[in-house]
Amino acid sequence: MELIMQELLNAGIITMEQVERARMEKIMKALEEYGIETPKITKRKDENRYICNIPKKYSKDGKRHNISGSTVEECEKKWRDEIYKFITAEPDRDATFQDIANEWLKKKRGTVNETTYALYVGMNRNHLKNTTLGKMKVRDIHLSDCEDYIKSLYQKELCSTTTKQIKIMISGIMEYAVQHGYINTNYMHGVKVNAGICSTKGQRKKETWTDDELVKIKNESLKEWKEHKKYRHSAIIILQSTIGCRIGELCALNWKDIDFENKTLSITKNLVEYKNPDTNEWILKINHVKTVSGRRTIDLTDEALFWFKEVKQRCKDKGIKSEHVVVNRNGDYIKPCQMLENFKTFCMAKKIKYKASHSNRRTYATILMDSNVPISEVSADLGHSSISTTQKFYYKRRADREQLRSQKNAVFAATLRNNDEAV
């Protein structure tokens, strides 16, 4: 089409003004199809210049850039030209998979929370960069290459959770490559991770507290504080086991989130710690809960209310004044990792086998489900969007084997006696 326009222009059949008008109409139509609107043009102070920004999502290097012109019209024209070049650019057929991964990461920045972005950067650095897959031209990648890549992860002795996370990221990068015309098929989508041959190192144990352990933790926690004012945070173990929230959600709570009169708890935020990918520094930050189901209100039991009041009283006894529920000596937020260390210290001192904080959450679910509380209610309290998640990953059989054997014996004995009577 452009060649025909040039020939008509050379023959004097149309003017340059008509060519330019046709070109701008084509650009405007393309921008309209993509739903892209021209931004507000502003004038620089003390200068006869007008500026607007190229958003980073329409920039090749993933950074925002300024466009300027001597008039509003000139500025708008330059902006549209740049955006049009970006959305109509032909993909680089010689790009390596690592090139696409870097491009994908730039697009992800600002569209996912900081912890997720830091996780992507770390996985890219540790498990994709300088690998055979990363160095391959993306157009040359096939199913066998994706399968070989997953096999290489097995050799690193990664746990199944980490392996699956890496696989999901690689699949996301390949899907991006498909959407942007680099390739036609996301081969990683069809590759399965064999959890059975992944390492068990670092894999979170699916444990719960037994009734005896919970009673001992409760009694020792109260005794140590009453007699020695020791292990202030031991109350958090029982508290988390009676409300079922995540440790980060508990560490993010403020007292205003608890309605003691109506006996409810509102969970809307999470305390996270992550490494800044630019500075390599650890950052502690409050994030909003990511999902609709995660933002929830929990009806508090009398036991939960008791332990909230116990936590508050312990802070008062130590002269700690803070709007936060879980605090350090200075009344500031305490890191979740520090809470876990405090849990370990208490358990070691009391000769109780330490279990990770997620065991408190799993204990909450299991106790209620064993007592026939509807799974839909338990799932809502945990912030799950699906009850299958609650059933599959959070329920853990707690009864001892002798007790279960007795129950089974009773069932079969009753059944067989009934059958004898029928004969």
GISULMO-V557227 format. One record per pair of residues at least 12 apart in sequence whose ideal C-beta (glycine too) atoms are under 10 Angstrom apart, sorted by sequence separation. I is the first residue (numbers start at 1). J is the second residue. D is the distance in Angstrom with one decimal. If there is no record, write none. Layout:
I/J/D
I/J/D
//
This chain:
39/51/10.0
40/52/6.9
53/65/7.0
54/66/7.6
67/79/4.8
105/117/7.9
108/120/6.2
109/121/9.1
133/145/6.2
174/186/4.3
221/233/9.4
222/234/8.9
253/265/7.8
254/266/9.7
257/269/8.6
272/284/7.6
273/285/7.7
315/327/6.5
319/331/9.6
320/332/9.9
326/338/10.0
343/355/8.5
344/356/9.7
366/378/9.1
375/387/5.1
378/390/5.9
379/391/8.3
382/394/6.5
5/18/8.8
6/19/8.1
39/52/4.8
40/53/9.6
53/66/6.0
54/67/6.0
66/79/10.0
67/80/9.5
108/121/9.3
132/145/7.8
133/146/7.6
136/149/9.6
150/163/7.4
153/166/6.2
173/186/9.2
174/187/6.9
175/188/8.5
221/234/4.0
222/235/8.4
253/266/8.9
271/284/7.0
272/285/5.8
274/287/9.6
312/325/7.9
318/331/9.8
326/339/6.9
343/356/8.4
365/378/5.3
368/381/8.0
374/387/9.2
375/388/9.5
378/391/9.3
5/19/5.5
38/52/7.8
39/53/6.5
52/66/7.5
53/67/7.2
67/81/9.0
150/164/9.9
153/167/7.8
172/186/9.1
174/188/5.0
175/189/7.4
220/234/7.3
221/235/5.7
236/250/6.9
253/267/7.7
271/285/7.6
272/286/7.9
311/325/6.3
315/329/10.0
340/354/9.0
343/357/6.7
364/378/7.9
365/379/8.4
368/382/9.9
376/390/8.8
39/54/9.1
51/66/5.4
52/67/5.5
67/82/6.5
105/120/6.2
133/148/7.8
134/149/9.1
171/186/6.3
173/188/8.3
174/189/7.3
221/236/9.3
236/251/8.9
243/258/9.9
250/265/9.9
252/267/8.4
253/268/9.7
254/269/8.8
270/285/9.3
271/286/5.9
272/287/5.4
311/326/7.3
375/390/6.0
379/394/8.6
39/55/8.2
51/67/6.7
52/68/8.2
67/83/9.5
104/120/8.5
105/121/6.6
132/148/7.4
133/149/4.4
150/166/8.6
170/186/9.6
171/187/9.1
172/188/8.9
218/234/9.3
221/237/7.3
222/238/9.3
249/265/9.8
252/268/8.6
253/269/8.2
270/286/7.3
271/287/7.9
311/327/9.3
315/331/8.0
340/356/7.2
343/359/9.8
365/381/8.1
375/391/6.4
378/394/8.0
2/19/9.2
5/22/6.7
50/67/9.1
51/68/4.7
52/69/8.9
65/82/8.0
132/149/7.4
133/150/9.7
149/166/9.1
150/167/6.3
153/170/9.7
171/188/4.2
172/189/10.0
217/234/7.2
218/235/9.2
221/238/6.5
250/267/8.9
252/269/4.5
269/286/5.3
270/287/5.1
308/325/7.4
340/357/5.9
343/360/9.0
364/381/7.5
365/382/6.2
378/395/8.8
5/23/8.1
50/68/6.6
51/69/8.0
131/149/7.0
149/167/8.7
170/188/5.1
171/189/5.5
217/235/9.6
221/239/9.9
249/267/5.3
251/269/9.9
252/270/5.5
253/271/8.9
268/286/9.9
269/287/6.5
270/288/7.6
339/357/7.1
364/382/7.6
36/55/9.2
49/68/5.2
50/69/5.4
101/120/9.2
105/124/6.4
133/152/8.2
169/188/9.6
170/189/9.9
171/190/9.4
218/237/8.8
249/268/8.9
251/270/8.4
252/271/4.0
269/288/5.6
270/289/5.8
365/384/9.4
375/394/9.8
2/22/9.7
49/69/7.3
50/70/7.3
52/72/9.4
104/124/8.9
132/152/7.6
150/170/8.6
168/188/9.1
171/191/8.1
217/237/5.6
218/238/5.4
245/265/7.9
249/269/7.3
250/270/9.5
251/271/4.2
252/272/8.7
268/288/6.5
269/289/6.2
270/290/8.1
361/381/9.9
362/382/9.4
375/395/8.4
1/22/9.1
2/23/8.4
47/68/9.2
49/70/6.6
50/71/6.5
58/79/9.8
128/149/8.8
131/152/7.1
146/167/8.9
149/170/7.1
167/188/6.8
170/191/8.8
217/238/6.1
246/267/8.7
248/269/8.9
249/270/5.3
250/271/8.4
251/272/9.4
268/289/5.8
336/357/7.6
361/382/6.9
369/390/8.0
36/58/7.7
48/70/6.5
49/71/9.5
50/72/5.4
101/123/9.9
102/124/8.0
127/149/9.2
131/153/9.7
167/189/9.8
243/265/6.2
245/267/5.8
248/270/4.4
249/271/7.7
251/273/9.7
267/289/6.6
361/383/9.9
369/391/8.2
47/70/9.9
48/71/9.1
50/73/9.0
52/75/5.8
59/82/8.6
101/124/5.8
214/237/8.8
218/241/9.4
244/267/9.9
247/270/9.5
248/271/4.9
2/26/9.4
34/58/9.4
44/68/7.9
50/74/7.5
51/75/6.7
52/76/7.7
54/78/9.5
58/82/7.7
59/83/9.7
146/170/7.6
167/191/6.8
213/237/9.9
214/238/7.1
217/241/8.4
243/267/8.8
246/270/6.9
247/271/8.6
248/272/5.9
270/294/8.2
1/26/8.4
49/74/9.9
50/75/4.3
54/79/6.9
58/83/5.4
60/85/9.3
127/152/8.9
146/171/8.7
167/192/8.7
168/193/9.5
245/270/9.4
246/271/9.6
248/273/8.6
269/294/9.8
365/390/6.1
369/394/8.5
370/395/8.5
41/67/9.2
49/75/8.4
50/76/8.7
52/78/8.8
53/79/8.5
58/84/9.8
60/86/6.9
98/124/8.4
102/128/10.0
127/153/6.9
167/193/5.5
268/294/8.6
269/295/8.9
365/391/9.2
369/395/5.5
370/396/9.8
41/68/9.8
52/79/5.4
58/85/9.5
59/86/7.2
101/128/5.9
102/129/9.4
166/193/9.0
214/241/6.6
267/294/7.4
268/295/5.2
368/395/9.8
369/396/9.7
370/397/8.7
39/67/9.3
41/69/8.4
50/78/9.9
51/79/9.7
54/82/5.6
55/83/8.7
58/86/4.9
101/129/8.3
146/174/8.0
164/192/9.8
165/193/9.8
209/237/8.3
214/242/9.6
267/295/6.8
268/296/8.5
362/390/10.0
365/393/9.2
366/394/7.3
370/398/6.7
43/72/8.4
54/83/7.1
57/86/9.2
58/87/7.2
60/89/8.0
127/156/7.6
164/193/5.1
209/238/9.3
266/295/8.3
267/296/5.4
268/297/9.5
365/394/4.1
366/395/5.6
370/399/7.9
41/71/9.3
42/72/9.7
98/128/6.8
126/156/9.1
163/193/5.2
266/296/7.8
267/297/7.6
364/394/8.5
365/395/6.1
366/396/5.2
41/72/4.9
55/86/9.9
97/128/7.8
98/129/6.5
127/158/8.3
163/194/8.9
164/195/7.8
265/296/8.8
266/297/5.3
267/298/6.8
362/393/8.2
363/394/9.5
365/396/8.2
366/397/7.9
367/398/7.7
41/73/9.2
43/75/9.5
54/86/8.2
98/130/8.2
101/133/9.6
102/134/9.9
126/158/9.9
161/193/9.8
163/195/7.9
209/241/6.5
254/286/9.9
265/297/6.9
266/298/8.1
362/394/5.2
366/398/5.6
41/74/9.8
42/75/9.2
98/131/8.4
101/134/6.9
141/174/7.7
160/193/6.5
208/241/9.0
251/284/9.5
252/285/9.8
264/297/5.3
265/298/4.5
361/394/7.1
362/395/7.9
363/396/8.1
41/75/5.2
97/131/8.8
100/134/9.6
160/194/8.4
161/195/8.8
163/197/9.7
164/198/8.7
252/286/5.6
264/298/6.7
265/299/8.2
362/396/5.6
41/76/6.4
97/132/9.6
98/133/8.6
99/134/9.2
127/162/8.7
138/173/9.1
158/193/10.0
160/195/3.8
163/198/5.3
251/286/9.4
252/287/8.3
262/297/9.6
263/298/9.6
264/299/6.0
265/300/5.5
358/393/9.8
363/398/8.1
39/75/9.7
97/133/5.7
98/134/4.0
126/162/9.9
127/163/9.3
134/170/9.7
138/174/8.1
141/177/8.8
159/195/8.9
160/196/8.4
162/198/8.2
163/199/8.8
252/288/9.8
263/299/6.4
264/300/6.2
358/394/9.0
362/398/9.8
38/75/9.4
39/76/9.0
96/133/9.4
97/134/5.4
98/135/6.7
101/138/9.4
133/170/7.7
160/197/9.0
161/198/8.5
162/199/9.0
252/289/9.1
262/299/8.9
263/300/4.6
359/396/8.7
38/76/5.6
41/79/8.3
96/134/6.8
97/135/7.6
98/136/8.7
99/137/9.1
100/138/5.3
127/165/9.5
128/166/7.9
139/177/9.1
150/188/8.3
160/198/3.9
248/286/9.5
259/297/8.9
262/300/9.0
263/301/8.2
38/77/9.8
96/135/5.9
97/136/5.5
99/138/7.6
123/162/8.4
127/166/5.2
138/177/5.5
149/188/8.0
154/193/9.0
159/198/5.8
160/199/8.2
162/201/10.0
248/287/8.5
263/302/8.3
265/304/7.6
39/79/7.1
62/102/8.7
96/136/6.4
97/137/7.7
98/138/9.2
126/166/8.9
127/167/10.0
146/186/9.0
147/187/8.6
151/191/9.7
153/193/8.2
154/194/7.7
158/198/6.4
159/199/5.6
160/200/8.6
162/202/7.2
249/289/7.4
257/297/9.7
258/298/9.9
260/300/8.4
265/305/9.5
38/79/6.4
62/103/7.4
96/137/5.8
97/138/4.9
100/141/9.9
128/169/8.1
141/182/9.8
142/183/9.9
146/187/4.7
147/188/9.2
150/191/5.5
157/198/8.2
158/199/6.0
159/200/6.7
161/202/8.3
162/203/8.9
248/289/9.7
259/300/8.5
263/304/8.5
38/80/6.7
61/103/9.3
62/104/9.8
95/137/7.0
96/138/6.6
97/139/9.8
123/165/6.8
124/166/9.3
127/169/8.6
128/170/7.1
141/183/7.1
143/185/8.5
145/187/7.4
146/188/4.5
149/191/8.2
150/192/8.3
156/198/9.7
157/199/3.9
159/201/6.3
161/203/6.6
258/300/7.7
263/305/6.4
60/103/8.4
62/105/8.1
63/106/8.0
94/137/6.0
95/138/5.6
96/139/9.9
97/140/9.2
123/166/5.3
127/170/8.7
139/182/6.8
140/183/9.4
142/185/8.6
144/187/8.6
145/188/9.3
146/189/8.8
147/190/9.1
148/191/9.8
150/193/6.4
151/194/9.4
154/197/5.7
156/199/8.1
157/200/9.3
158/201/8.3
159/202/4.8
160/203/6.8
161/204/7.3
246/289/9.4
265/308/8.3
36/80/8.9
39/83/10.0
62/106/2.8
93/137/7.8
94/138/8.9
95/139/8.1
96/140/9.5
97/141/6.3
138/182/5.1
139/183/6.0
141/185/9.2
143/187/4.4
146/190/7.9
147/191/5.6
150/194/8.4
154/198/6.6
155/199/10.0
157/201/6.1
158/202/7.9
159/203/4.1
38/83/8.8
61/106/7.2
62/107/6.5
92/137/9.6
93/138/8.5
94/139/7.9
96/141/9.8
120/165/9.5
123/168/9.6
124/169/7.5
128/173/8.4
137/182/9.6
138/183/5.7
139/184/9.2
141/186/9.9
142/187/6.0
143/188/8.6
146/191/4.9
147/192/9.4
153/198/8.3
154/199/8.3
157/202/9.0
158/203/9.7
159/204/8.3
249/294/8.4
260/305/6.7
60/106/9.1
62/108/9.3
63/109/9.8
92/138/9.0
93/139/5.6
94/140/10.0
119/165/7.4
123/169/5.5
124/170/9.5
137/183/9.9
141/187/6.5
143/189/9.9
145/191/10.0
151/197/9.4
258/304/9.5
36/83/6.1
59/106/8.5
62/109/6.9
91/138/9.0
92/139/9.7
123/170/8.8
141/188/8.7
143/190/6.6
249/296/9.7
258/305/8.6
286/333/7.8
31/79/9.9
36/84/9.2
62/110/9.2
91/139/9.3
97/145/9.1
143/191/7.4
246/294/9.1
260/308/7.7
284/332/9.3
285/333/9.5
31/80/6.5
34/83/8.5
57/106/9.0
120/169/6.0
124/173/8.8
245/294/10.0
260/309/8.0
284/333/6.6
27/77/9.1
30/80/9.2
34/84/9.6
36/86/9.9
56/106/7.5
57/107/6.4
119/169/8.4
258/308/6.0
284/334/9.3
36/87/7.6
56/107/8.4
245/296/9.0
258/309/9.8
284/335/6.1
24/76/10.0
28/80/7.2
31/83/6.4
57/109/9.9
97/149/9.6
120/172/8.7
260/312/9.8
284/336/9.2
24/77/7.5
27/80/5.2
30/83/8.8
31/84/6.9
34/87/5.8
56/109/7.9
57/110/8.4
120/173/9.4
245/298/7.5
255/308/8.8
271/324/9.4
282/335/8.9
284/337/10.0
27/81/7.1
30/84/5.9
33/87/9.1
34/88/10.0
56/110/7.2
57/111/8.2
244/298/7.3
258/312/9.3
133/188/9.4
243/298/5.9
253/308/9.2
271/326/8.6
282/337/9.7
24/80/7.5
27/83/8.3
28/84/9.2
31/87/7.8
243/299/9.9
255/311/9.8
20/77/9.5
24/81/9.2
27/84/4.6
30/87/6.6
243/300/6.9
255/312/7.4
23/81/9.3
26/84/8.4
27/85/9.7
30/88/6.8
242/300/8.2
243/301/8.3
253/311/9.8
242/301/6.1
24/84/9.7
27/87/9.8
242/302/9.4
243/303/9.4
244/304/9.3
255/315/10.0
265/325/9.9
304/364/9.6
23/84/9.4
27/88/9.2
108/169/9.8
242/303/4.8
243/304/5.1
250/311/9.9
26/88/9.9
241/303/9.1
242/304/4.1
243/305/9.9
271/333/5.9
273/335/5.7
241/304/9.2
242/305/8.9
271/334/8.5
272/335/9.8
273/336/6.7
105/169/9.7
108/172/8.6
239/303/9.2
240/304/9.7
242/306/8.5
243/307/8.5
271/335/7.8
272/336/8.0
273/337/6.6
104/169/8.9
108/173/9.7
238/303/7.9
239/304/6.9
242/307/6.1
243/308/8.5
271/336/6.4
273/338/9.6
238/304/9.1
241/307/8.9
242/308/9.2
257/323/9.9
270/336/9.4
239/306/9.1
240/307/9.0
255/322/8.4
256/323/7.1
258/325/7.5
301/368/9.7
101/169/8.6
104/172/7.1
105/173/8.6
108/176/9.2
238/306/9.0
239/307/4.1
254/322/8.9
255/323/6.0
257/325/7.7
271/339/9.8
101/170/8.3
104/173/4.8
107/176/7.3
238/307/5.4
239/308/6.6
254/323/5.0
255/324/7.7
256/325/9.9
103/173/8.8
104/174/9.4
237/307/9.4
253/323/9.8
254/324/5.8
255/325/6.1
101/172/9.7
102/173/9.6
104/175/9.2
235/306/9.7
236/307/8.3
239/310/7.8
253/324/7.1
254/325/6.6
101/173/5.1
104/176/4.8
235/307/5.7
238/310/8.4
239/311/6.3
252/324/8.3
253/325/4.1
97/170/8.6
100/173/5.9
101/174/9.7
103/176/7.6
104/177/8.1
107/180/9.6
235/308/9.0
238/311/9.9
251/324/8.2
252/325/8.7
253/326/6.8
100/174/8.1
103/177/8.9
235/309/9.8
236/310/9.8
251/325/8.2
252/326/8.4
98/173/9.6
101/176/8.9
235/310/4.9
236/311/7.0
250/325/7.2
251/326/4.9
97/173/7.3
100/176/6.8
101/177/9.3
104/180/9.4
234/310/9.9
235/311/5.1
250/326/6.0
251/327/9.1
97/174/8.2
100/177/5.0
103/180/8.2
235/312/9.7
99/177/9.9
232/310/9.9
233/311/8.6
235/313/9.2
299/377/8.9
103/182/9.4
232/311/8.4
235/314/6.4
247/326/9.0
97/177/8.0
100/180/8.3
234/314/9.4
253/333/10.0
233/314/8.6
252/333/7.5
299/380/9.9
95/177/8.4
100/182/6.2
232/314/4.9
251/333/6.3
298/380/8.4
299/381/8.1
99/182/9.3
100/183/8.9
231/314/9.5
232/315/7.7
251/334/6.1
297/380/9.2
298/381/5.2
251/335/7.6
252/336/9.4
296/380/6.4
297/381/9.4
298/382/9.3
97/182/9.3
218/303/9.3
225/310/8.0
229/314/8.2
232/317/8.5
251/336/5.3
296/381/7.2
298/383/9.2
91/177/8.3
97/183/9.6
221/307/9.1
232/318/6.6
239/325/8.8
240/326/9.8
250/336/8.5
293/379/8.4
296/382/8.7
95/182/6.3
239/326/8.9
248/335/9.8
249/336/9.7
251/338/9.2
293/380/7.4
296/383/5.4
93/181/9.3
95/183/9.9
218/306/10.0
222/310/7.8
225/313/8.9
229/317/6.6
232/320/8.8
248/336/5.3
251/339/6.4
294/382/9.4
295/383/7.9
296/384/9.8
91/180/5.8
93/182/7.5
218/307/8.9
221/310/8.3
225/314/6.2
229/318/7.6
236/325/9.1
247/336/4.8
250/339/8.2
293/382/9.0
294/383/4.3
91/181/4.5
92/182/7.6
93/183/9.6
236/326/6.3
246/336/8.7
247/337/9.3
293/383/5.5
294/384/8.7
89/180/9.5
90/181/7.7
91/182/4.7
235/326/9.7
248/339/9.5
292/383/9.6
293/384/6.3
294/385/8.3
89/181/9.6
91/183/8.9
225/317/8.0
247/339/6.1
291/383/7.4
293/385/4.2
221/314/9.8
233/326/7.5
247/340/7.4
290/383/9.8
291/384/9.2
292/385/7.7
293/386/8.6
233/327/9.6
289/383/7.3
291/385/6.3
232/327/9.5
233/328/9.6
247/343/9.2
293/389/9.9
232/329/9.2
236/334/9.6
240/339/9.4
233/334/8.0
237/339/9.5
236/339/6.5
240/343/9.6
233/338/8.9
237/342/9.3
233/339/6.4
236/342/7.8
237/343/6.0
251/357/10.0
236/343/7.6
250/357/8.6
233/341/9.6
234/342/7.8
233/342/4.3
234/343/7.8
237/346/7.4
247/356/9.0
248/357/9.3
232/342/8.3
233/343/7.4
236/346/9.6
237/347/8.3
247/357/4.2
250/360/9.1
231/342/7.7
234/345/9.0
235/346/9.9
246/357/8.0
247/358/7.7
250/361/9.7
231/343/9.6
233/345/8.9
234/346/4.4
246/358/7.8
249/361/9.6
233/346/7.4
234/347/8.8
247/360/7.9
231/345/7.4
232/346/9.7
246/360/9.5
247/361/8.1
267/381/9.4
230/345/9.9
231/346/4.6
234/349/9.3
237/352/9.5
245/360/9.0
246/361/6.5
230/346/8.7
231/347/9.8
234/350/8.4
241/357/9.8
244/360/7.9
245/361/7.1
265/381/9.5
267/383/7.0
240/357/6.6
243/360/9.0
244/361/5.5
231/349/7.3
237/355/9.1
240/358/9.4
241/359/8.4
242/360/8.8
243/361/9.1
244/362/8.8
230/349/8.3
231/350/8.5
240/359/9.3
241/360/4.3
244/363/8.5
245/364/8.6
237/357/8.2
240/360/3.9
241/361/8.0
244/364/3.5
236/357/8.7
239/360/8.4
240/361/6.7
241/362/9.2
242/363/9.2
243/364/6.9
244/365/6.4
224/346/8.0
237/359/9.2
238/360/8.3
241/363/4.8
242/364/6.7
237/360/6.2
240/363/8.7
241/364/5.6
244/367/9.5
236/360/8.5
240/364/7.6
244/368/8.2
221/346/7.5
224/349/8.2
238/363/9.9
242/367/9.0
217/343/9.8
220/346/7.9
224/350/8.0
237/363/9.7
241/367/8.0
220/347/9.5
223/350/9.6
217/346/8.1
220/349/8.6
221/350/8.7
217/347/8.0
220/350/4.7
219/350/9.6
220/351/9.5
220/352/7.7
115/248/9.8
217/350/7.6
213/347/9.5
216/350/7.1
244/378/7.7
249/383/8.0
216/351/9.2
217/352/6.4
216/352/6.2
245/381/8.3
246/382/8.7
244/381/5.1
245/382/8.0
246/383/7.8
243/381/7.7
244/382/5.4
245/383/7.6
213/352/6.3
244/383/8.6
213/353/7.6
213/355/8.2
209/352/9.1
210/353/9.9
217/360/9.9
209/353/9.5
207/353/8.9
209/355/6.6
213/359/9.7
214/360/9.7
207/354/9.9
208/355/7.8
207/355/4.8
207/356/7.3
214/363/7.2
205/355/7.5
206/356/9.8
208/358/9.9
209/359/6.3
213/363/9.1
244/394/8.9
205/356/6.9
207/358/8.4
208/359/5.8
209/360/7.3
122/274/9.4
125/277/8.5
204/356/6.4
206/358/8.4
207/359/4.6
208/360/8.7
211/363/9.9
122/275/7.5
124/277/9.6
205/358/8.9
206/359/8.3
208/361/9.4
209/362/8.8
210/363/9.0
214/367/8.6
118/272/9.6
121/275/8.7
204/358/6.4
205/359/7.9
208/362/5.0
209/363/4.7
115/270/9.1
119/274/7.8
121/276/9.6
122/277/7.6
204/359/9.3
207/362/7.1
208/363/4.4
209/364/9.8
116/272/9.9
118/274/4.4
119/275/9.6
121/277/4.0
206/362/6.7
207/363/8.6
208/364/9.0
211/367/8.7
113/270/9.5
115/272/4.9
117/274/8.6
118/275/5.7
120/277/8.7
121/278/9.2
205/362/10.0
208/365/8.5
209/366/9.2
114/272/7.8
115/273/8.3
116/274/8.9
118/276/7.1
119/277/9.7
208/366/5.1
209/367/9.0
113/272/8.0
115/274/4.4
117/276/9.9
118/277/5.4
208/367/8.2
114/274/5.9
115/275/9.5
117/277/7.1
118/278/9.9
113/274/9.0
114/275/9.8
114/276/7.9
114/277/9.0
118/283/8.7
109/277/9.0
115/283/9.2
114/283/7.3
115/285/8.3
114/285/6.8
116/287/9.8
105/277/9.1
113/285/9.1
115/287/7.1
114/287/7.6
113/287/5.6
116/290/8.7
113/288/8.5
115/290/9.8
113/290/7.0
112/290/9.4
208/394/9.2
206/393/7.4
208/395/9.0
209/396/9.9
211/398/7.4
206/394/8.5
208/396/4.5
210/398/6.1
211/399/9.4
212/400/9.8
206/395/9.5
207/396/6.9
208/397/8.6
209/398/8.3
210/399/9.2
211/400/9.9
206/396/5.8
208/398/5.6
210/400/8.0
207/398/10.0
//
